Amino acid sequence: MKHSQKIGILASLLLIGACFLPWIEISNLNITINGLQGFVNEKFTFGTQIKPHTFFAIVAIVLFSVNSLMAKRVNIFICFLNISWAIKNFILMSMCRPECPTIKPGLYLLVFFAAIMLLMSFLPKIKINSAS
């Protein structure tokens, strides 16, 4: 695909932006959780999930930019790690504990942009020299 690397870089940046959006709302505690703030109380915390997503997105941006076959292969692995982390966040955040949280659009966008990154990593624009 002609523009797959640019779309992958844009999806990586938008994934980092999705970490700033609200992910869930716990109504009985009146708390909104996103990728930056995951603290509910001392026994119940989600941590700062923006750190691994930012790491994976920055590495993916670099690998999307490099025109090497090995970089494209490593990028598939990094994007798999990123989508698995996003799915883990989706499952843990949306799980019903004493009450079910309200899922906000930021959590859906997180998984969506991670899937776009993975899809674009499968479609690299790279020249392969044919050995004659």
N, C-alpha and C positions, 0 to 999 in steps of 0.2 A: 504494500500500500504506500502511496506516495507521501502522505502526511501523517503516517502512524507515529513517527517519533515526536512530532510537534504535539499531536493529540496526547501522547503519553506524558510528555512534560507538563502540558496544561492540566491533565488529570492529576498528576502528582502535586502540583501547586494547589489545585482545588481540594485535594484530600487534606492537605495541611490546613486549608481554610475551613473545612468541615469540622475540624477538631475544635474550632472556636465557637461553633454553633451549639445550642443546647441539644443534648442527646436524649435524656429522659427527665421526667419530673416525678418526684415522689410527693404526692399531694398531702399525705397525712403528716409528713415532716416539713412540708413547704420548702423543698430543696430541688434545685435544678442542677443536673450534672452534665458536664461536657468533658472534652478531652483535657482541659487544663485543671479543672477542679473536680475531683472525684471523692472528696471527703464527706462522709455522712456523719460518723461518730468514731470513737476510738476503736470499736470492735468491727466496724463496717466501713471500709474504704475501698475505692476503686483505683486510687493512685492517679498519677498524671499520665494518661495514655497518649498524649501528644508526642512524648519523647521517642518511643519506638516508631511511630508513624512518620515522624519527621526524619528520623535516621533512614528508614527504608525509602522514603520519598526522595531525599537528597541523593542517596546512592543510585536510585533508579534514574534520576535526572542526569547524573553524570554518565551512567551507562547508556541512556537513550542518546546522549550527545556523541559518544565515542563511536567511531565507525570501524569496529573490529568484530569479527565473528565470535571471539571468546567473550567480549563484552556483552554481546547480545544473548549469549547462552547464560552468562551469570545474571543478566537482567531478568530472565525468566524465573530463575531461582529466587531472586530478591522480591520480585512481584508476587510469587507464590507465598513467600513469608509474610508479605504485607497483607495479602487478602486473607491469609489464615489468621493473622492478628486481628483484622477487622471483623471477621466472622466470630472469633472468640469474644471480642468486645460486644458484638451484637447479642450473642447468646447470654453472656453474663449480665449485661445491662438490662435486657428485656425480661429476664427471668422473674417470675413471681415469687416473692418472699412472703412476708405476712400479707402484703397486698401487691397487686400488679402495678408497675409504674406506667406512666403515660409516655409512650415512645414519641419523641420529637423527630422532625425531618432530618436533623443533622446526623442521626445514627444511620438512617437509610442512605443518605448521601455518602457517608463514609464507606459503606460496603459497595455502593455503586461506583465510586471513583476508584476504589481498589480493583474492582472487576474490569473497569476500563483500562487501567494500567496493565493488568495481566493480559487482556486481549491485545493491546497495542504491543506488548513485548513479544507476542507470537508473530507479529507482522512486521519484521524489521525491513528497512530499505538498505540493502547491502549488495554490493557487486561481488559475485563469485566468479573467479576466473576459471574458465574451462580448460582443462589440460588436454591438449590435442596430441 
